[in-house]
Amino acid sequence: MDLLQQFTGHIRMLDAWRQNEPVIVAVSGGVDSVVLLDLMHGLPDDIKPNISIAHVNHHLRGISDEEESAVRTLGERYAVPCYVHHWKKEDHPDSGIEKAARDIRYGFFKELALQIGSRTVLTAHHKDDQIETILMKLVRGSALEELKGMSDKRADGAVTVVRPLLPFKKSDLLSYAGYRQLQWEEDESNTSEKYTRNRFRQSIIPLLKMENPALEDHLIRLTEDLDSLLRISAPRIEEYKKEMLSFEEHALCISIPALIQTDEALQRRILSSGVKEWSKSQAYMLGHKHIQIIIDWLKSSHPNTTLDLPGELIAERMYDRCMIRKKEYDSIHQVETEVKIEKKLAVDQWIELDNGSVMGLLTYESFKARKSSQNERHLFLGIPPHNTPLTIRHRHKGDKMTVRGMTGTKKVKDIFIDQKIPRKDREQIWIVTDSTGRILWVPDIKESALSLDPITDTISYVLVYKTTEY
Ligand SMILES: Nc1ncnc2c1ncn2[C@@H]1O[C@H](COP(=O)(O)OP(=O)(O)OP(=O)(O)O)[C@@H](O)[C@H]1O
């Protein structure tokens, strides 16, 4: 089967545009994009879009102008509009030129797409690019989630970048170009061993392929399998994250007992996914090595210690919680944090809190049938069962409660202030609410007006808070 036929089949499968829809082909002037343009031109009418060429003259190499005029000639040959953007020399940065050039390219493609009413930009990345990308990431030590190749489609706002040549090898593109007698510009930087990608392309991959010519398919399958596994585990990791982590503007809070009770492998996945989510917009990323260092530290260190991390980050341990934050934000002491660790408590259930303390919700009958110990506190309730499960959590901003013996509501924060509870300890205090969110109890501090008196009232349930500290 010839390349055009295979390409046509692949385009039908991709289903990325409709007949005559405006589509942009990014043409650098090199063989890959010249072949892509020719294949697009050769598509059967029913799936042929309305093609426009986009080219960026980077003014980076001696032949930049020749490339531009070759691309313009292609526009004339295929009778399609050709849009060229000039990235003037004076706008080039002193360093990071490759990334800057890429940003300029994709910025222009997007702008042009919006201007001509297109939602699709095609680039000529192919199978060899894919293999190089995967191997380079593997060698560089990328995170698991990044250890995948490029996808066929990548949405970027209203525009989607489509890579229709990904299933095809460079050697097939070259044969096609020869057979079709296409003209292209040779980029001399493609052969320089100065660039990592070129070293992989010219030396490393050919050596690996001598060991096993099926290297490419194996690598692609490996990343596909990895991607499937990650997708399967993602919902479970999200559940754990909700239970163990909370995201603040300036800090990531970790519930230590909950985290270190899980399997080691899970701890790493939960924490690295949490760090990634938290630092999304702030580039606070921590690599595999530091995730492991944090976990080891959480398991072994004393309750109130800190750990310096790269990127001006610090991990601060406060009893059963840890905060990872920028050093400049002394969040535990100065910023109002909202730790959203929540535990649910149903009737006849006991749950562990922190530092060996537990809480249980018992029916009055089973409460009376057991022997209470000295280190317990009790709250007597008449709550109907539909107000359970109860929630046990730390303070949220704006929490208010109706305090027993008082009229109206009072802010929990003010209660803490009245009781002279140090700010750093306030976030450790447990609060119990019913299922409608009404605060029933702040053990050792305040009982709500919803609690009852066992001497005068009819009791249905008893909350028991048991701690080693009494
Ligand atoms: N100067 C250019 N003008 C228009 N399109 C270009 C230009 N340079 C690259 N492209 C498009 O991008 C594709 C990939 O090019 P290349 O491999 O040089 O870029 P890369 O930097 O490795 O990849 P990426 O752009 O995805 O980061 C080309 O096949 C072509 O479709």
The ligand as an SDF file (V2000), in Angstrom:
LIG
                    3D

 31 33  0  0  0  0  0  0  0  0999 V2000
    9.7320   27.6610   10.7420 N   0  0  0  0  0  0  0  0  0  0  0  0
    8.6430   26.9080   10.6960 C   0  0  0  0  0  0  0  0  0  0  0  0
    7.5680   27.3390   10.0500 N   0  0  0  0  0  0  0  0  0  0  0  0
    6.4410   26.5990   10.0090 C   0  0  0  0  0  0  0  0  0  0  0  0
    6.3290   25.4050   10.5780 N   0  0  0  0  0  0  0  0  0  0  0  0
    7.3660   24.9160   11.2410 C   0  0  0  0  0  0  0  0  0  0  0  0
    8.5890   25.6350   11.3430 C   0  0  0  0  0  0  0  0  0  0  0  0
    9.4340   24.9080   12.0700 N   0  0  0  0  0  0  0  0  0  0  0  0
    8.7900   23.7870   12.4020 C   0  0  0  0  0  0  0  0  0  0  0  0
    7.5350   23.7760   11.9170 N   0  0  0  0  0  0  0  0  0  0  0  0
    6.5040   22.7270   12.0730 C   0  0  0  0  0  0  0  0  0  0  0  0
    6.7610   21.9880   13.2510 O   0  0  0  0  0  0  0  0  0  0  0  0
    7.0990   20.6470   12.9360 C   0  0  0  0  0  0  0  0  0  0  0  0
    8.1570   20.1640   13.8840 C   0  0  0  0  0  0  0  0  0  0  0  0
    9.3280   20.8770   13.6550 O   0  0  0  0  0  0  0  0  0  0  0  0
   10.6270   20.6260   14.4710 P   0  0  0  0  0  0  0  0  0  0  0  0
   10.8260   19.1540   14.6350 O   0  0  0  0  0  0  0  0  0  0  0  0
   11.7060   21.4320   13.8920 O   0  0  0  0  0  0  0  0  0  0  0  0
   10.2160   21.2770   15.8050 O   0  0  0  0  0  0  0  0  0  0  0  0
   10.4730   20.8050   17.2480 P   0  0  0  0  0  0  0  0  0  0  0  0
   10.9120   22.0110   17.9620 O   0  0  0  0  0  0  0  0  0  0  0  0
   11.3480   19.6090   17.2980 O   0  0  0  0  0  0  0  0  0  0  0  0
    9.0050   20.3640   17.6170 O   0  0  0  0  0  0  0  0  0  0  0  0
    7.9120   21.2390   18.3220 P   0  0  0  0  0  0  0  0  0  0  0  0
    7.6720   22.4170   17.4310 O   0  0  0  0  0  0  0  0  0  0  0  0
    6.6920   20.3700   18.4280 O   0  0  0  0  0  0  0  0  0  0  0  0
    8.4630   21.5650   19.6380 O   0  0  0  0  0  0  0  0  0  0  0  0
    7.5470   20.7010   11.5010 C   0  0  0  0  0  0  0  0  0  0  0  0
    7.3950   19.4330   10.8930 O   0  0  0  0  0  0  0  0  0  0  0  0
    6.6160   21.7390   10.9300 C   0  0  0  0  0  0  0  0  0  0  0  0
    5.3420   21.1810   10.6850 O   0  0  0  0  0  0  0  0  0  0  0  0
  1  2  1  0
  2  3  1  0
  2  7  2  0
  3  4  2  0
  4  5  1  0
  5  6  2  0
  6  7  1  0
  6 10  1  0
  7  8  1  0
  8  9  2  0
  9 10  1  0
 10 11  1  0
 11 12  1  0
 11 30  1  0
 12 13  1  0
 13 14  1  0
 13 28  1  0
 14 15  1  0
 15 16  1  0
 16 17  2  0
 16 18  1  0
 16 19  1  0
 19 20  1  0
 20 21  2  0
 20 22  1  0
 20 23  1  0
 23 24  1  0
 24 25  2  0
 24 26  1  0
 24 27  1  0
 28 29  1  0
 28 30  1  0
 30 31  1  0
M  END
$$$$
